[in-house]
Amino acid sequence: MRQNESRLQDKIARTEREAREAEKVRQRQVEAKAKGLTYQPTQSERELVVRTGRTGRAGG
């Protein structure tokens, strides 16, 4: 039972970290748009945004 709890805590921490990183990527895009520039996220950033969904919460 302790292993399961530890595994869930790790998963929650990873999910929260990914959500914060995805939000940073989205913020960079908004800032670039406001300046009249474009920001092209890297492949890994695009995957992260897709994985976390548009609300900043982890999907799935």
C-alpha positions in Angstrom: 0.0 0.0 0.0 2.9 2.3 0.7 4.3 1.7 -2.7 1.0 2.6 -4.3 0.8 5.8 -2.3 4.4 6.7 -3.2 3.7 5.9 -6.9 0.6 8.1 -6.9 2.5 11.0 -5.2 5.2 10.7 -7.8 2.6 10.8 -10.6 0.9 13.8 -9.1 4.2 15.7 -8.8 5.2 14.9 -12.4 1.8 16.0 -13.6 1.9 19.2 -11.8 5.5 19.9 -13.1 4.4 19.2 -16.6 1.4 21.5 -16.2 3.7 24.4 -15.0 6.1 23.8 -17.9 3.2 23.8 -20.4 1.8 27.0 -19.0 5.3 28.6 -19.5 5.2 27.6 -23.1 1.7 29.0 -23.6 2.8 32.2 -21.8 5.8 32.6 -24.2 3.4 32.3 -27.1 1.1 34.9 -25.7 4.0 37.3 -25.0 5.4 36.8 -28.5 2.0 37.5 -30.1 1.6 40.6 -28.0 4.9 41.9 -29.4 3.9 41.0 -33.0 6.3 38.1 -33.1 5.8 34.4 -33.4 7.1 31.8 -31.0 7.5 28.3 -32.4 7.7 25.7 -29.6 10.1 22.8 -30.0 8.8 19.4 -30.7 9.0 18.4 -27.0 7.2 21.6 -26.0 4.4 20.9 -28.5 4.0 17.3 -27.2 3.9 18.7 -23.6 1.2 21.2 -24.5 -0.9 18.5 -26.2 -0.3 16.0 -23.3 -1.5 18.5 -20.7 -4.4 19.9 -22.7 -5.4 23.5 -23.1 -6.4 24.0 -19.5 -2.9 23.4 -18.0 -4.1 20.1 -16.4 -2.6 16.8 -17.3 -4.8 14.8 -19.6 -5.5 11.1 -19.3 
